[in-house]
Amino acid sequence: MADKVALPLLLPNPPPSKPLFPVFHHQPASHSSPPPPSLSSSSSSSSSSHISPILQDLLLPHKDSYSPQPHLPKSTFKSRSRIGRSRDPNRGKPWSHHRLSTQGQRIHDSLLHPEFDASSLNEILLQLFETSPEGLNFTSESVSLDISAIIKGLVFNKKNELALRVFDFVRNREDFASILSSSVIAVIISVLGKEGRASSASSLLHELRNDGVNIDIYAYTSLITAYANNGRYREAVMVFKKLEEEGCRPTLITYNVILNVYGKMGMPWSKIAALVDSMKSSGIAPDSYTYNTLISSCRRGSLYEEAAEVFEEMKAAGFSPDKVTYNALLDVYGKSRRPKEAMEVLKEMEAGGFAPSIVTYNSLISAYARGGLLDEAMELKTQMVEKGIKPDVFTYTTLLSGFEKTGKDDYAMRVFEEMRAAGCQANICTFNALIKMHGNRGNFEEMMKVFKEIKRCECVPDIVTWNTLLAVFGQNGMDSEVSGVFREMKRAGFVPERDTFNTLMSAYSRCGSFDQAMTIYRRMLDAGVTPDLSTYNAVLAALARGGLWEQAEKVLAEMKGGRCKPNDLTYCSLLHAYANGKEIERMSALAEEIYSGDIEPQAVLLKTLVLVYSKSDLLTETERAFLELRKQGYSPDITTLNAMVSIYGRRRMVSKTNEILNFINDSGFTPSLTTYNSLMYMYSRTEHFEKSEEVLREIIGKGMKPDIISFNTVIFAYCRNGRMKEASRIFAEMKDFGIVPDVITYNTFISCYAADSMFVDAIDVVRYMIKNGCRPNQNTYNSLVDWFCKLNRRDEASSFVSNLRNLDPHITKEEECRLQERLSKKWS
């Protein structure tokens, strides 16, 4: 399989191909098309969202619909001061501009008067081009100063639409080129960006250039900011590169804005560092905004070491860290699962005279929750309440997500109920966490209820909602649903971005569609999306599921070569790749690096060791990893505990299994379907095999939906003990649940009938499975041939093989020859 994998990461120039999803590509504003007739005329386009059958059946039985905007609407952006923004000397004060003429001041005031009539705008503005009351004739310079001050004053007073109309008025004059100043153009570009009209801003700049107006760095910086604030990062970078090519020298603010864009895009740290070096070499020294931006840029890649270096450089350069700095650094440690370092930052922050805020505590709680230290996270919530800081929706959602990830669903729901009781309204992030929780447990009915609740709470599904649905269906191996949700996401107007691509790769690889996952990766590069750490980890996870450890090692080497810094999830994927590729020695060598501290033994790495060793059925190694996890002070999650139940259950170590089960119940974990399936497996191999069905009844009684493994295990338990009537009853119930029997189901019946010399019944099962569209495999016919031989029924065996084509018309000649050889070897 490895020779069929063509990873663009390893190929500098992947071959061009037709886009898989044409709507992925933003269409930049055409430079040949004329600008809109009026900048002030608002145009809105609404695309109706058609609900696909998958969402009708699963999520929206009453066909409720909604129409999210293709690009995030203004209301979805967090209200916070943007890094890199220049300080306005008028902020917090009445608008004043000493360069306004007396007439200009009078016109400015009349436009802001409550009784101003918009229909008289042109008449009022024309006064600027007449002789003033003082007897002075207008000049281009004086009018330019007045127009600039009037527009800025209107924007200051939040009269953006009126400011755009004033600009339109000037644009329609023949002498506009001599009147419009560079600063007012930058203001208008900024206004258009805030209105979500970045494409109009780009078209305007292009037209002004064609008309001979000088476009300076401030206008370009405003356009970059407009694109960035509307999430159109690639276009922001294109503008930056264009201004550099034209020899336009960036300012400090320009660099701050584009550095922020690089961080949002998840650019490799080497590229961010190179941009900072270029900035310094051009004689521009970083300011506090720059350093804060750089620290924030470390969040996505969990670059806590780089963030700490920037923090120290900032202090060495003479800048005192402020609350934004500390909170950004805390956030980096939170994303990196470094609670100890986060607490040290809190201490330094308080020592510097900065009282922790809700943002501070949310970052700290995130650090502990991500590390699985939920008791500590809850203690922090208690502390913040004691200090008079009220938890907000982000506090509750972080805790809810933390409990969900560890498998403590009851605790997660308690957090949700506490949040509602406190009068804190859920946001879309909360609903996304609940969708993930129910979806990951296969509880699609509850997931549907949450999805409907979104609309009732007047929330709008966002890109994360869709990505969560993709991940849920992918994790459950529902590839057709993955494709359906993806189509519906595009139909709803959402443009896939990096996280969507990463989620799709993970979803398809979980469904076993490795080639499709790699196709998505190629399309991601074709769409111009820059891979980040999450992308590399998604590719590694796909390789790991196929056991392609050699390719995984190459990807890791490339990451270490400067693409991006590997993290704990990277090494987790490598462990899975070794396990699935049966490379036990390599897996153990990597484990020793973790135990020795060469690779820091983070909780997720130790949990993965438990998982891969359990999957490889290595009991001693599994127990060592589990003990190391506890020794390091980390709490196991439900996945880790399931791995222990699985390996003890496979070995029928009932007392050990019960120890883990007691721990699960005493610690408040919610047993998953995997837990119950492992229990059924254990009982099915013991003298207490009837308990397998008891566990099945417990699953159904709790409202969980058993899967095919559940039913196959119980069928095996009864067949193995000659209880064919009970096995048939479970088989019928399995079909009533809508679960289609697979080849394992049928082979269990065939083998047991043959073992009891009931060959007629066994062959009837073969006939039945073929009729119902299930193809027999080698094990199907092997069990019949082998039992014929064991029971010394040679003639019947020869007759069965010779006449097999009558039973199975689709059997190949090669399979017939294989069975003849097997029969001959058995007799010889």
N, C-alpha and C positions, 0 to 999 in steps of 0.2 A: 504493500500500500504506500510505503514511503516514497517510492519512485514516482507516484502519481501526484504527490503533493508539491505544488509550486507556490511557495510562500513568497509573496511580494516583499516581505521584510528581508528576505535573503537575496532578492533580485533587485538591483538598483533601478532597472527600467522594465517594469512589467509590461507585457504587450498590451496595446490599446484594445479595448473591446466595447461592444455596444452596451450602454448603461442598462443595468437590470431594472432600475427604477428611475425613469426619466425625471420624475418630479423631485428627485433629490437635489438637483442643481438649482441654485439661485440664479435667476436671470438678471445680470447687472443692467443698470439703466443704459439704454442705447444712446450713444453719443450722436447719432444721426437723427434721432427723433426730436421734434420740437418740444419745448417745455410746456407744462400745462398752461392754459390760457390765463389762469390766475392762481397765484400761490395760496390765496386765501380761500379759494373754493375747495371745500372738503369733499373728497370722493371716498365712498365706502363701498366695498364689494362684499357681498355675502354669498357664501357657497353653502347650499343645503347639505346637511349631513345625512346620507342614506345609511341606515343601519343594516349591516350585513346579516345573513342568516345565522352566523355563529353567535352574534350578540343578541339577536332576537331570541334564539333558543336558550342561550345560557345566561345572558345578563339583563336583557330588556324584554321580558315577556309581554309588556304592555306597549312596546315600541315607543318608549319615551326617547326623545332626541334632544340634541344640543348641538351648538355650532361654535366650537372654540376657534379662535383666530389662527391663521397659518403661522404668523409670528406672534410671539407673546405680547398680549395687550399691555398697556401701561399699568393696569391695575395689578398685574401679576409680578411686577418688579418690586423688590424690597425697597422700602423707603429708607435710604441711608445716603449720607454724603459720599459722593464718589471720589475715589482716590485720584489725585491729579488735578482737581478743580482749582482754579485760581481764586484767591480770596477777593470778594467784592467789598470795597471800602464802604459802600452804601448799605451793606447788609444790616438789617435791624434798625435802619434810620429812614427818615423820609427821603424821597428821591430828590437829588440836587445835582445840577450840572452847571458849573460856572460858565461854560462856553455857549450856553443858550442865549440868543439875542432876546431883547424885550418882546419882540413880536413872536419869536419862537416859543418863549415861555407862555405867552398868552394862548397860542394855538395848542400847545401841549396841555395846558390846563383845561381848555374848552373840550378837548377830546376825552378828558377824564371826568368831565362834569356829568352828574347823574342824568341830566336831561339832554345829553348829546344825542343828536339824530344822525344815524349812520348815512342817511341819504345825502347829507350836506357835507360829507367828508371832502370830496373833490373841491367844492367851493371854498372850504376852509383852508385846504392845503395850498390852493392857488395864491392865497395871500402872501405866501413866502416868496413868490416870484414877482411881486409888485413893489412899488416904492413904499418904504416903511413910514410909519407916522413921524419918525424923526427926520424924514426927508432923504434917507439913504437909499441908494439903488442896490438891488440885490446883486451879489456876485456868486459864482459857482462855489467858491470857498465858504462863504457865509451860509448859503443854503445847505451845503454839504454838512456843515457843523450842526445846523439846526435839525436837519433830517436825522442825522445820526443820534443826536441827543433825544429827539422825540421818540424814535423807535426804541431806543434803550429804556427810556422812561416808561413807555407802554409795556414793554416786556417785564420791567421791574414790578409794575403794578398788575402783572398777570393778565394783560390785555393782548395776548398773543395774536388772536385773529385780527384785531384792529392793527397791530404792528405789521402784519403781513399785507394788509390792504394798503397801508401807507407805502410800503415797499413796492407794491404793485403799481401804485400811482406814479412813483418815480420811474419805475422800469418802463412805463409806457410813454415817457417823454423822450424826445430825440436826443437831448443833452444829458441822458441819465449817466453816461460813462464818466462825466466830469463831476457828477454830484455824489454818486455812491462811494463811500469810503470803504477801505478794507475792513475796518472794525465793524461797520454795520452789516457788511456781507457775512462776516463771521457770526454775528448775533442772529441773523436770519437763518443761517445754516443750522445753528444750535436750536432755534425755535422749531424748525422743521423736524429735526431729530427727536425733540421731546414730543412732538405730535405723532411720532411713528412714521414719518414720511422721509426716510433716509434716501430713497430712490429719487424723490423730487428734489432733495438737496443736491444730490449728485448731478442731476440734469441741469439744475440751475447753475452750478459752478461751471459746467461745460459750456453752457450758452453764454455766460458772462465772459468766459475766456475768448470764445469766438467773436464776441463783440468788442474785444480789445480792452476789457477791464482787467486790471492787474490783480491776480489772485495771490495773496501772500500766505505765509505759514499759518497765520491764525485761522484763516478760512479753511485750510486743509485740516488743521487740528480739529476744528469744529465738525468737519465731515467725518473724520476718523471717530470722534466721540459719538456722533449720531449713529454710525454703523454699530459701534461697540454697544451703545445703550439699547439698541434694538436686537442684540444677539447675533449680528451679522459680522462675525469676527474675521472671516476670510476676506471680505470686502474691505474691512478696516485695514488689514495688513496690505492689501493691494494698493490702497491709497497711499499708505506710508512708503511703500517701495517706489511708487510713482513719483512722489515729491522728492525722494532721494535721487532718483534718476535725473530729475530736472534741475538738480542742484539747489533745491530749496532747503535751507538749513533748519532742522527741527529745533524746537525750543525745549526747555525742561518739561513744560506741560505736555508737549507732544510725546516725548519719551515716556513720561509717566502713564499717559493714556495707552500707548502701544504696549508697554510692559504689562499693564493690567490685562490687555487683550491677549497677550502671549500666555499669561497665567490662566485665563479662562479657557483658552484653546488647549491647555495641557501641553504646551510646547516643551521639548526636552530642556532640562536645566542648562545644558551646554549652550543652547541658542539664546536663552534668556541672559546668561552670563556674558555671551558674546555681544549682545546688544548693549548691555551696561558698559562693557569695555569700550565699545564704539562711542557711546555717549561721553565717557570720561576723556577719551582721546580727542574729542572735538572741543574740549574745554568746558564742558557742562558738568558741574558737580552735582551729585545726587542730593536731594533734600529729604526731609522726613517722609514726605509722600512716597518718594521713590523706595525708601527702605521698607515702609509699610506695605507697599505693593509687592515688593520682592518676597517679603515674609508670607504674604497671602498666597503668592504664586506657588509656594511650597506645599500647599494643602493637598492638591490633587494627587501628586506623586508621593505623598507621605514623606517628604524630604525634610525630616526634622533636624538632621545634622546641618544641612545647608541653611535652614532657617535660623538655627542657633549662630552660625557664622555671620549671617547678615545682621543679626541682632547685635553681636559684638562689634562688628564694623561700624554700625550706626552709632554706637556709644563712643567708639574711638574717634569718629568724625566730628564729635562735639554735639550730637543731637541727643536730646533727652527723650527716651521712650515715653509715649503718651498712652492713654487708655486704649486707643486703636491698635497701637503696637502690641501691647500686652495681650489684648483679646485675639489678635491675629496669630500671635505665637501660641497661645493656648489652643486655638483652633487647629493649628498644625499638629500639636502634640495629641489633641483629641482624635484627629483623623488617623494618626500614626499609632494609636493605641499605646500611648506613653503616659499613663496617669501620674507616675512618680515625678517625671519632668514637669508635667503640667502643674502639679502642686508647688514645685519650686518656683515656677513663674508667678503663681498666685502670691507666694510669700514675698517675692521681690516687688511685685506690683503694690502690695499693701505697704511695704516698707518705703516705697517711693511716694506714698501719700495718695495713691489712687484706690478708692473704695471699689470693691468688686461690684459689677452690675449684673443684670439678668443675663447679658451676653457672656460675661465671664463664667458665671455658674453653668450656663448651658454648655459651654465648651468643656468645662471640667466634667460635667455629668456625661457628656458624649465620650470623653476619654475613658472613663471607668466603664460605661455601658459597652463600648466597643471591645474593651478588654474582657468582657464577661464578668466584671466585678460589680454586680448589680446591687449588692448590699451596700457597698461604698457609695454607689450612685444615688441610692435612696437616702442615705445619710446626708449627702450633700444637699439634696432637696430639702431635707429637714432644716439644715443649717441656714439655707437661704431664706426660708420662711421665718426662722427665728430672728434673722437680721432685717426683717420687714420687706424682703423682696418676694413678690408674689410670682409663683411659677406661671409661665405662659404656655401657649400651645406647643412651642418648640421643646420646652422642658418635658411636658407630658409625652409628646410624640417620640422623643429620644428614649425615654424609659420604656414606652410601649414597644418600640422596635427592639430594644435590648432584650426584653423578656421574650419577645417572639423568636428572636434568633437563638436563644438558649433552649427554647422549647417549653417555656413556662407560660402557656396560653392563659391559664386562669389568672395569673398575676398581670399579664398584659391587659386583660379585660377589666381587672380591678383598677388599673391605672386609667383606663378609658372612662370608667364609671366615675372615678374620683374627679377626673377632668370635667365631666359634664356637671357633676354636683357642685363644682367650684364656679360654675357659670362660664367656663372657658370654652369657647366655640371651636369645634374641630376645624382644621383647614385641610386642604387637599393632601398635604403630607401625612396627616393622621389617617385619612381614608386609604391612602396608598399602602400604609403599613398594615392596616387591617385586611385589605385585599390580599396582600402578600401572605399574611398569616393564615387566612382561611384557604387560600389557593394552594399554598405549599402543603397543607394537610389534606388536600383533595376534597375539601368541603366547599364545593362549588355553589351549593344553595345559599350558604351564609355569605360567600363572596358576592353573589348576586344581590343580596339584601344590602350589603355595604355600597355596592355600585349605585343602586337606586337611591340610597341615602344621600349620596353626593349631590344629586339634583335637588332633593328636598331641602338640603342645607344651603342651597344657592351657591354651591361651589361648582367649578368647571373642571372636568378631567384635564390634566396637563400631560406633558410628554412623559413624565415619570409614571403616570397611571397606565399609559399604553405600554411602556417598557416593562412595568410590573406584570401586566397581563401576559406579555410575550414570555417573560421569564417563568411565570407560573405554568403556562401550557408547555413550555419547553422542558421544564423539570419533570412534568408528568408524561413526557414522551408523546404529546399530542401535536404532531407536526402540522396536520391540516388546520388545527385551530391557530397555531402560530402564524401560518400564512394568512388565514382569515382575519385575524386581529391586525396584522401588519397592513393588509389592504384597507381595512376599516380606518386605521390610524391615518393613512394618507388621504382617504376620502374625507375625513373630518378636517383636513386642512393642515395637519402637522407635517412639517418637514423633518425627516429623520436626521438626527445628529449623532455625534460620536457614541454616546451612551446607547442609542438605539442600535447602531451597528454592533457594538459590543454585546448587547443583550441578544440580538439575533444570532450572532455566532455561537454564543453559549447555548441558546435554545435549540438550534439545529444540531449542535454536537451532542446535546443531551438526548435528542431524538434519534441519534445514530446516523444523522445525515452529515457526515464529516465533510464530504465534497461540497455540499451546499453551504456549510459554515465557511469554508475557504473561499467560495464564490462571493459570499457576502463581504469577506475581507477585501477581496480584489475590488469589488464595487465601491467599497469605502474609500480606497485610495483613488479610484477613478473619479469619485465625487470631490476630491480635493481635501478630504478630512485627514488631519494629521494624527497618526497613531500616538497614543499615550500609554502610560503604564497599564491602565485598565485594558487597553486593546491588546497589548502584549500578553497580559495574563489571560485574556479570553482565548487568544490563539493557543497559548500553552495548555489551557484547560481542554481545548478541542484535541490537541495532539495527545494529551494524557489519556483521554478516554479511548483513543485508538491504540494506546501502548507504544506510540511512536517516540520513544525516549531519545533516539539519536537526533531527530529533528528538534526535539525539545531542548537538548543540550546546545544545539547550534543557535537557537533563538536566545537562550540564556547568555551564550557567549557574545552575541550581537548586542544584547542589552548592556552587558558589562563593558562593551567596547565604546560606550558613550551615548547610545540611543536613549536609555533611561535606566534609572537605578532599580535593580530588583528589590522586591519587598518580600514579606513573609508568604503572601499568596503565590508569588512566583515559585518559591521553593516547595510550596504545597503541591502545585501542579507537577513539578518535577518528581516528587515522591509518588504521585499517582501514576505518572508515566512509567516509572520503574516498576511499580506494583503490577500495572496492567500488562507490561511487557515481560513480566516474570524475571526481572533483573534484580533478584533479591540482594545480591552482593553490593550492587551500586546503591540500592535503597538503604542498606545497612551502613554503608560508608557515609552517606549523607546524614543518616541519623546520628552517627558518632560526631560529625561536625556540629550538629545541633546540641547534643549532650555536652560537648566540650566547651561550647560557647563561641566557637569560631563563627557560627551562624547563630545569632541570638535566639535562645529558645523561647520565642513568643508563644502565647497560649494557642493560637491557631495552628502553629507548627506541631506542637506536642499533640494536639487533638488529631491532626492529620496522621501523625505517626501511629496513634492508636487505631485509626481507621484502616490504614493500608496494611498494617501488620495483621489486624483481624481478618481483613479480606484475603490475605495470603495464608491464613490459618496457622500463624506462628504465635502460639500461646505465650511462651516465655517473653518474647519481644513485645507482644501486646501489653502484657501486665507491667513490664518495665516502663513502657511509655506512659501508661496510665498512672503509675506511681510517681514518675517524674513530673507529670502534670500537677499532681496534688502537692508534691514537694516544693514546686516553684510558687505555690500559693494561688494557682488558678483553679477556677471552678469548672468542672466538666459541663458540657451542654448535652442535650438529648441525643444528638448524633453520636457523640463519644460514648455515652452510656449504652446506646443501641449497639454499638460495635462490641462492647463487652458482653452484652446479653447474647449477641449473635455467636461469638466464639465459644462462650460457655455453653450455649444451647446446642451448637453443632456437636460438642463433645459430651453432651448429656450430663453436664456438671450442674445438677439441679440446685444444690445448696448454694453454689457460687452465683448462679443465675438469680436465685431468690434474694441474695444479698444486694445485688444491683437493683432489683425491682423494689426492694424496701427503701433503698437510697432514693430512687426516683420518686416514690410516693412521699417519703418523709421530707424531701427537699422541694416539693411543690412542682416538680416537672409534670408535663402532660404527656403520657405515653402516646407515641405515634403508631401508625399502622405498621411501620417497620418493627417496633417493639413487639407488637402482638404477633406478627408473622414469625419472628424469631422464636417466640414462646411456642407457637403452634408446631414449628419445625421440631423443637426439642421434644415435646410430648408425643409427636407422631412416631418418634423412634424409640419410645419407651413402652413399658407395659401399661402405662396410664394413657394410652393413645386417645381414649375418649375425651380427654381434656382438651384436645385440639379443637373439637367442636364447641366445647364450653367457651373457649377463648373467642371463637368465631361469633358465638351468640353475644358475648360481651361487646365485641366491636359494633355489631349491628345495634345492640341496645343503647350504645352511646351516640348513635346517629352518624357513625363513620361508615364509609362505603368500603367493604372489603375489595381487594383486587384479585387478579387471577392467581397470584401466588397464594393468597389466603385459601381459596377454594381448592387449588391443586394440592396443598399440604394436607388438608383434611381428607380429601379423596384418597391420597396416598396412605394416610393413617388407617383408614378402613380397609382399603384394598390389601395392604400389607398383612393385615390380620384376618383376611378371608371374609370380611363383612361387606360383600358386594352390594347387598340391598341398600345399606346405609350410604355406600359410596355413590350408588345411582341416585339416591335421594338428594345428596349434596350436589351432584351433577345437574339435576333438574333445577335446584334452587339457584345454582350458579347462572343458568341461562335466564331465569326469572329476573335476576339482578342486571340483566343486559350485558353480561360478560361472555364473550365468545370463547369457547374452549380452544386451547391451542394443542400443538402436537404432544406436549408433555402430558396434558390431561388424558388424551387418548392412549398414549403409550403406557401410562400407569394401568389403565384398565386392561390393555392387551397383554402386558407382561403378567399381570395377576391371573387373568383367565388361563393363559398358557401354562403357568406354573401349577394350576389346578387341573391340568389336562382338559380344559374346556376350550379346545381349539376352534370349535364351531362358533362359540360366543366371541372368541378373540378375533376371528376373521370377520364376523359380523360387525365388530367395532371398526375394523379397517374399512370395510365397505361403507359404513355410516360416516366416518370421518371424510372419506373421499367425496361422498355425495354432498357433504356440507362444506366443501371447499377447503378442507385442511389437508395439505399434502403430507403423506407419510415420509419419514426420514429414515436414515440407515438404522437407527435404534429400533424403529418400528418392526422392520423385518428381521433384524438381528435377534430380537427377543423370541420371535416365533421359531426361527431356525434353531436357535440354541436350545430352546425347551423341547423341540421335537427330538433333538439329539440326546439331551439329558434323560429323556424318558424312553430312549431307545426305540423311537418310532421313525425308523429310517425311510421306509417306503412313503410314509405320509410327508416327510420332509422333502423328499425328491419330487413328489407329485406337487407339493405346494410351490416349490421354486419353478418347476417346469410350466405350471399353469398360472403363474403370477400375473402375466399380462392380461388374462381374463378378468382378474380382480382389479388390477391397476393398469388401465390402457396407456397411461402416461409414463410408465416406468421406462428407464433408458436401458439400452443394451448393456452398457457398462455396469449398471447396477445388477442386472441379471447375472452377468459373468462374475461379479464380486460375490454374490450370494452362493453361486455354484462352487467357487473356490473356498468360501468359508465352510460350506457343507462338507466338501472333500477333506478339508483340514480337520474338521471335527471328528469325522469317522476314522481318519488315519491316526 
